[in-house]
Amino acid sequence: MFLSPADAVSSSAPGTPCWVDLATPDTAAACEFYGRLLGWDLHVKDDPVGVDGRYVVAYRDDVQVAGLYLAAPKDPVGWSLHLRVTGATNTAQWVEHLGGTVRLGPLDIPERGALLHATDPSGAPVVFWQPPPGWIFGTQLPGMFCGADLNTYDGAAADDFYGKLFGYSIEQIGSDGIDYAVWRLGHESVLYRCVLDGPRSQTAPPAAATSTASTVSTAAATDVTASPHWLVYFEADPQAGTDALAYTAISLGGGVLVEPHDTPFGRAALLLDPSGSPFAVIDHSRPVDLGVGRAEVDDPYDD
């Protein structure tokens, strides 16, 4: 896609996804869930990013693939996408110049480079990261990050902001009334952007969704998926498949927000972890030709 598996992100192009991490209200439950679902080995490090002074690094096949940390009681929870930048301070100035908002930073963190938390002009939170030399981010293989969709109500604002910030070329690939675009660096597809139908903060999850997560978790997921957000994808092991991961998520105390379905990209599902944070899994070995340009996971609130 945009990185070779286990590539050093410090040598990748600016605007390339370089890390994902989860802010969670229960790190023990999250580690148990994702460890068993995606085959992760979890290692705890001392780090001030977590309210408990810890940061958990997840490994798959001895390659680091994601981070998890304990969120403060009033802080938002969920998955965050990190995009590589060459200078966090300069990026902060450009974020504000282009209509975004700096929420935190830039912060220099020992052994982790410089971080900048921002909100883009379309309302979605995003992290810009100047990683340290040699930082490794495993992608594309089973249990690893394999893509992300920006889900927003203002596609034009998102296209303008990220296009100017990173020099993405933007191509509309949606069909059947879906405003769906791919962002590329050169010939490489880097990210996707999907325009949601309209504010749905008061809309319940679809009746077809099945979950053993609590009512509070489901409500939290509804709020997250109704707000502008990045949806992070993890690669499903083809030997198990997306359907098996969905059933496993339920058995581990999570849930299924959008059941497994075929797409031109592969068989995908939108899942919930036990705290209600949404994420997606996809088996890219099983694409189905349903027409050009459909989103990897369709808008679950599309009536």
VONU-737341 format. One record per residue (C-alpha): residue number from 0; chain; z, y, x. Coordinates in Angstrom, 2 decimals. Example, Ala and Ser with C-alpha at 12.3 -4.5 7.8 and 13.67 -1.06 7.14 Angstrom:
<nodes>
[0, A, [7.80, -4.50, 12.30]]
[1, A, [7.14, -1.06, 13.67]]
</nodes>
This chain:
<nodes>
[0, A, [0.00, 0.00, 0.00]]
[1, A, [1.22, 2.85, 2.21]]
[2, A, [3.38, 1.08, 4.77]]
[3, A, [3.09, -2.21, 6.54]]
[4, A, [6.09, -4.45, 5.86]]
[5, A, [9.01, -3.46, 8.11]]
[6, A, [7.16, -0.45, 9.55]]
[7, A, [8.95, 2.41, 11.32]]
[8, A, [8.83, 5.27, 8.83]]
[9, A, [9.38, 7.92, 11.52]]
[10, A, [5.73, 7.41, 12.46]]
[11, A, [4.40, 7.49, 8.88]]
[12, A, [2.72, 10.50, 7.28]]
[13, A, [4.77, 13.23, 5.57]]
[14, A, [4.92, 12.55, 1.84]]
[15, A, [5.23, 8.81, 2.36]]
[16, A, [8.13, 7.01, 0.65]]
[17, A, [10.60, 6.21, 3.40]]
[18, A, [13.74, 4.96, 1.62]]
[19, A, [15.34, 4.24, -1.75]]
[20, A, [19.00, 4.18, -2.61]]
[21, A, [21.21, 3.68, -5.63]]
[22, A, [24.10, 5.86, -6.70]]
[23, A, [26.32, 3.57, -8.77]]
[24, A, [29.74, 3.71, -10.46]]
[25, A, [30.52, 0.16, -9.24]]
[26, A, [29.27, -0.86, -5.80]]
[27, A, [30.77, -4.36, -6.00]]
[28, A, [28.95, -5.12, -9.25]]
[29, A, [25.72, -3.59, -7.96]]
[30, A, [25.85, -5.60, -4.73]]
[31, A, [26.44, -8.81, -6.66]]
[32, A, [23.62, -8.05, -9.09]]
[33, A, [20.91, -6.98, -6.67]]
[34, A, [21.96, -9.44, -4.01]]
[35, A, [21.42, -12.38, -6.33]]
[36, A, [18.42, -10.92, -8.18]]
[37, A, [16.37, -9.76, -5.18]]
[38, A, [17.80, -11.93, -2.42]]
[39, A, [19.48, -9.09, -0.55]]
[40, A, [22.11, -9.38, 2.17]]
[41, A, [24.52, -6.46, 1.95]]
[42, A, [26.18, -4.73, 4.92]]
[43, A, [28.82, -2.01, 4.53]]
[44, A, [28.89, 1.00, 6.88]]
[45, A, [31.17, 4.00, 7.15]]
[46, A, [29.26, 6.94, 5.73]]
[47, A, [30.39, 10.09, 3.88]]
[48, A, [27.56, 9.81, 1.33]]
[49, A, [29.73, 7.49, -0.79]]
[50, A, [32.76, 8.95, -2.52]]
[51, A, [34.73, 6.11, -0.90]]
[52, A, [33.32, 6.93, 2.54]]
[53, A, [31.01, 3.90, 2.57]]
[54, A, [27.30, 3.18, 2.38]]
[55, A, [25.89, -0.29, 1.75]]
[56, A, [22.60, -1.20, 3.44]]
[57, A, [20.62, -4.01, 1.84]]
[58, A, [18.54, -6.38, 3.97]]
[59, A, [15.88, -8.86, 2.98]]
[60, A, [14.78, -11.35, 5.66]]
[61, A, [16.68, -9.28, 8.27]]
[62, A, [14.81, -6.07, 7.37]]
[63, A, [16.62, -3.14, 5.76]]
[64, A, [15.18, -2.37, 2.33]]
[65, A, [17.56, -0.11, 0.35]]
[66, A, [20.94, 1.58, 0.22]]
[67, A, [23.75, 1.63, -2.34]]
[68, A, [26.75, 3.95, -2.59]]
[69, A, [29.61, 4.86, -4.91]]
[70, A, [28.86, 7.96, -6.97]]
[71, A, [31.51, 10.55, -7.76]]
[72, A, [32.72, 10.38, -11.38]]
[73, A, [30.66, 13.36, -12.59]]
[74, A, [27.60, 12.76, -10.40]]
[75, A, [24.40, 11.21, -11.80]]
[76, A, [23.76, 7.54, -11.14]]
[77, A, [20.51, 5.66, -10.61]]
[78, A, [17.80, 5.03, -8.04]]
[79, A, [16.54, 7.87, -5.83]]
[80, A, [13.22, 8.02, -3.99]]
[81, A, [13.14, 9.51, -0.48]]
[82, A, [9.92, 11.11, 0.80]]
[83, A, [9.41, 11.61, 4.52]]
[84, A, [9.24, 15.15, 5.94]]
[85, A, [8.97, 16.33, 9.53]]
[86, A, [11.42, 19.20, 9.14]]
[87, A, [14.13, 19.34, 6.47]]
[88, A, [14.87, 23.06, 6.93]]
[89, A, [11.21, 24.07, 6.64]]
[90, A, [10.82, 21.76, 3.62]]
[91, A, [13.75, 23.47, 1.88]]
[92, A, [11.95, 26.80, 2.19]]
[93, A, [8.71, 25.35, 0.83]]
[94, A, [10.51, 23.63, -2.06]]
[95, A, [11.84, 26.97, -3.27]]
[96, A, [8.54, 28.77, -2.57]]
[97, A, [6.68, 26.23, -4.71]]
[98, A, [9.10, 26.52, -7.64]]
[99, A, [11.51, 23.67, -6.93]]
[100, A, [15.28, 23.87, -6.58]]
[101, A, [17.38, 22.80, -3.60]]
[102, A, [20.46, 20.97, -4.87]]
[103, A, [22.03, 19.91, -1.57]]
[104, A, [21.26, 20.36, 2.10]]
[105, A, [19.62, 20.15, 4.45]]
[106, A, [22.35, 17.88, 5.78]]
[107, A, [22.39, 16.31, 9.23]]
[108, A, [23.90, 12.82, 9.00]]
[109, A, [24.65, 10.83, 12.16]]
[110, A, [22.13, 8.00, 12.70]]
[111, A, [20.37, 8.90, 9.42]]
[112, A, [18.52, 12.11, 10.23]]
[113, A, [18.42, 15.11, 7.88]]
[114, A, [18.50, 14.92, 4.07]]
[115, A, [17.50, 17.44, 1.43]]
[116, A, [18.23, 16.83, -2.26]]
[117, A, [16.00, 18.82, -4.61]]
[118, A, [14.65, 19.05, -8.14]]
[119, A, [10.91, 19.47, -8.46]]
[120, A, [9.39, 22.03, -10.90]]
[121, A, [8.80, 19.30, -13.48]]
[122, A, [12.55, 18.58, -13.57]]
[123, A, [12.72, 15.34, -11.59]]
[124, A, [15.28, 14.88, -8.79]]
[125, A, [13.89, 13.84, -5.42]]
[126, A, [15.17, 13.44, -1.86]]
[127, A, [13.25, 14.72, 1.15]]
[128, A, [14.22, 13.00, 4.36]]
[129, A, [13.61, 13.59, 8.03]]
[130, A, [14.45, 10.08, 9.27]]
[131, A, [15.73, 9.33, 12.76]]
[132, A, [13.36, 7.82, 15.35]]
[133, A, [12.69, 4.14, 14.82]]
[134, A, [14.07, 4.00, 11.27]]
[135, A, [12.79, 0.84, 9.56]]
[136, A, [12.01, 0.50, 5.86]]
[137, A, [10.81, -2.87, 4.61]]
[138, A, [8.20, -2.67, 1.86]]
[139, A, [5.73, -4.75, -0.16]]
[140, A, [7.18, -8.22, 0.44]]
[141, A, [9.36, -10.02, -2.16]]
[142, A, [12.60, -8.19, -2.84]]
[143, A, [11.34, -5.00, -1.20]]
[144, A, [10.21, -1.60, -2.48]]
[145, A, [6.55, -1.62, -3.48]]
[146, A, [5.89, 1.62, -5.36]]
[147, A, [7.14, 4.41, -7.59]]
[148, A, [6.01, 6.35, -10.66]]
[149, A, [7.06, 9.92, -11.35]]
[150, A, [7.67, 10.06, -15.11]]
[151, A, [7.67, 13.67, -16.31]]
[152, A, [6.71, 15.94, -19.20]]
[153, A, [4.84, 18.42, -16.99]]
[154, A, [2.18, 16.62, -15.02]]
[155, A, [0.42, 19.82, -13.97]]
[156, A, [3.59, 21.23, -12.40]]
[157, A, [4.27, 17.97, -10.56]]
[158, A, [0.69, 17.68, -9.32]]
[159, A, [0.71, 21.27, -8.05]]
[160, A, [4.10, 21.00, -6.33]]
[161, A, [3.65, 17.70, -4.51]]
[162, A, [-0.04, 18.29, -3.89]]
[163, A, [0.65, 21.55, -2.08]]
[164, A, [3.76, 20.25, -0.31]]
[165, A, [2.13, 17.13, 1.14]]
[166, A, [-1.62, 17.61, 0.71]]
[167, A, [-2.02, 14.75, -1.75]]
[168, A, [-5.39, 14.32, -3.38]]
[169, A, [-4.86, 13.75, -7.10]]
[170, A, [-7.03, 11.57, -9.31]]
[171, A, [-6.61, 11.09, -13.04]]
[172, A, [-6.87, 7.36, -13.78]]
[173, A, [-5.32, 7.26, -17.24]]
[174, A, [-7.14, 6.01, -20.32]]
[175, A, [-6.51, 5.72, -24.06]]
[176, A, [-4.77, 9.09, -24.10]]
[177, A, [-2.40, 8.27, -21.20]]
[178, A, [-2.06, 11.08, -18.65]]
[179, A, [-1.66, 8.97, -15.51]]
[180, A, [-2.63, 10.04, -11.99]]
[181, A, [-2.61, 8.54, -8.53]]
[182, A, [-1.59, 10.62, -5.50]]
[183, A, [-3.32, 9.70, -2.26]]
[184, A, [-3.08, 10.55, 1.42]]
[185, A, [-6.59, 10.03, 2.71]]
[186, A, [-7.82, 6.84, 1.07]]
[187, A, [-4.33, 5.36, 0.65]]
[188, A, [-2.60, 5.39, -2.74]]
[189, A, [0.91, 6.70, -2.15]]
[190, A, [2.52, 7.37, -5.55]]
[191, A, [1.71, 7.60, -9.25]]
[192, A, [2.52, 10.24, -11.87]]
[193, A, [2.78, 9.57, -15.60]]
[194, A, [3.26, 12.18, -18.34]]
[195, A, [5.77, 11.12, -20.98]]
[196, A, [5.01, 11.69, -24.66]]
[197, A, [7.74, 14.23, -25.29]]
[198, A, [11.51, 14.75, -25.03]]
[199, A, [13.26, 11.64, -26.31]]
[200, A, [16.88, 12.27, -25.39]]
[201, A, [17.99, 11.29, -28.89]]
[202, A, [15.74, 8.23, -29.12]]
[203, A, [17.26, 4.75, -28.91]]
[204, A, [15.76, 2.05, -26.67]]
[205, A, [12.95, 0.04, -28.26]]
[206, A, [14.07, -2.64, -30.68]]
[207, A, [12.29, -5.31, -28.62]]
[208, A, [14.49, -4.61, -25.59]]
[209, A, [17.08, -7.28, -24.92]]
[210, A, [20.20, -6.67, -22.89]]
[211, A, [23.68, -7.98, -22.26]]
[212, A, [24.56, -4.61, -20.75]]
[213, A, [27.20, -2.61, -22.60]]
[214, A, [26.36, -0.02, -25.24]]
[215, A, [27.44, 2.69, -22.80]]
[216, A, [25.03, 1.33, -20.15]]
[217, A, [22.15, 1.17, -22.62]]
[218, A, [22.81, 4.72, -23.75]]
[219, A, [22.90, 5.86, -20.13]]
[220, A, [19.59, 4.15, -19.46]]
[221, A, [18.06, 5.82, -22.51]]
[222, A, [19.13, 9.22, -21.22]]
[223, A, [17.76, 8.50, -17.73]]
[224, A, [14.40, 7.21, -18.93]]
[225, A, [14.05, 10.15, -21.35]]
[226, A, [14.59, 12.68, -18.54]]
[227, A, [12.07, 13.35, -15.76]]
[228, A, [12.68, 10.66, -13.16]]
[229, A, [11.22, 8.41, -10.49]]
[230, A, [10.85, 4.77, -11.50]]
[231, A, [11.24, 2.55, -8.44]]
[232, A, [9.44, -0.82, -8.22]]
[233, A, [10.50, -3.92, -6.31]]
[234, A, [8.14, -6.77, -5.51]]
[235, A, [8.78, -10.02, -7.40]]
[236, A, [8.59, -13.26, -5.49]]
[237, A, [5.42, -14.98, -6.82]]
[238, A, [7.15, -18.35, -6.58]]
[239, A, [9.72, -17.16, -9.12]]
[240, A, [7.73, -14.59, -11.07]]
[241, A, [8.59, -11.52, -13.11]]
[242, A, [9.70, -13.49, -16.17]]
[243, A, [12.29, -15.42, -14.17]]
[244, A, [13.65, -12.18, -12.70]]
[245, A, [14.02, -10.71, -16.19]]
[246, A, [16.02, -13.73, -17.40]]
[247, A, [18.10, -13.66, -14.22]]
[248, A, [18.87, -9.96, -14.72]]
[249, A, [20.28, -10.74, -18.15]]
[250, A, [22.36, -13.65, -16.84]]
[251, A, [23.83, -11.36, -14.17]]
[252, A, [25.01, -8.77, -16.69]]
[253, A, [21.97, -6.49, -16.61]]
[254, A, [19.25, -6.22, -19.19]]
[255, A, [15.58, -5.86, -20.03]]
[256, A, [14.33, -2.50, -21.30]]
[257, A, [10.64, -3.45, -21.34]]
[258, A, [9.92, -7.17, -21.36]]
[259, A, [7.54, -8.82, -18.85]]
[260, A, [3.92, -7.94, -19.57]]
[261, A, [0.56, -8.07, -17.85]]
[262, A, [-1.01, -4.99, -16.27]]
[263, A, [-4.01, -4.34, -14.01]]
[264, A, [-1.51, -4.06, -11.15]]
[265, A, [0.37, -7.30, -11.82]]
[266, A, [2.98, -8.73, -14.17]]
[267, A, [5.73, -6.14, -14.60]]
[268, A, [9.05, -5.61, -16.35]]
[269, A, [11.46, -2.69, -16.69]]
[270, A, [15.03, -3.86, -16.10]]
[271, A, [18.57, -2.48, -16.20]]
[272, A, [21.36, -3.21, -13.77]]
[273, A, [24.92, -3.74, -15.10]]
[274, A, [25.68, 0.01, -14.99]]
[275, A, [22.52, 0.83, -16.97]]
[276, A, [20.36, 2.13, -14.11]]
[277, A, [16.67, 1.34, -14.75]]
[278, A, [14.26, -0.08, -12.17]]
[279, A, [11.07, -2.13, -12.30]]
[280, A, [9.87, -5.40, -10.83]]
[281, A, [6.25, -6.43, -10.47]]
[282, A, [4.35, -9.46, -9.23]]
[283, A, [1.22, -8.00, -7.65]]
[284, A, [-0.27, -11.47, -7.25]]
[285, A, [-0.92, -11.57, -11.02]]
[286, A, [-3.11, -8.58, -11.99]]
[287, A, [-4.88, -8.74, -15.35]]
[288, A, [-7.93, -6.67, -16.22]]
[289, A, [-6.79, -4.78, -19.32]]
[290, A, [-8.96, -1.75, -18.66]]
[291, A, [-8.92, 0.84, -15.91]]
[292, A, [-6.00, 3.14, -15.25]]
[293, A, [-3.05, 1.79, -17.22]]
[294, A, [0.43, 2.61, -15.96]]
[295, A, [2.28, -0.19, -14.17]]
[296, A, [4.94, 0.00, -16.88]]
[297, A, [3.84, 1.69, -20.10]]
[298, A, [6.02, 4.38, -21.66]]
[299, A, [8.71, 2.36, -23.47]]
[300, A, [9.03, 5.16, -26.04]]
[301, A, [5.32, 5.23, -26.93]]
[302, A, [5.16, 4.98, -30.71]]
</nodes>
